[in-house]
Amino acid sequence: MATVYSGIKNITVDPQFAAPTLNDFRLATGSPCIEVGDNSRVPIEVTDLTTMTM
């Protein structure tokens, strides 16, 4: 069973990854996680979170 964390912006629904069985953990279209994250902890130099390009 998954651990549920309380707090702001935590979800308790399926994040709808693109293809987790194929290790593709990008968010699928319609995911409840799209546009709800907090980027304040991402370094300002990072411009692409997919490849962590700086």
C-alpha positions, 0 to 999 in steps of 0.5 A: 500500500502506498504512503499518503503524505498530507500537505498542500499540492500532494495528490492521492490519485493516479498521476497517469504516467505515459508508460510506467511499465516501459520506464516512461514516467512522463505525464500523460495528457490529462494527468492531474499533475500537469501545471500543479507542481511547485518549481521553487526548488528547481535551480534557476539554471535548469531550463528543461526538466526532461533532460535537466539541460542547463 
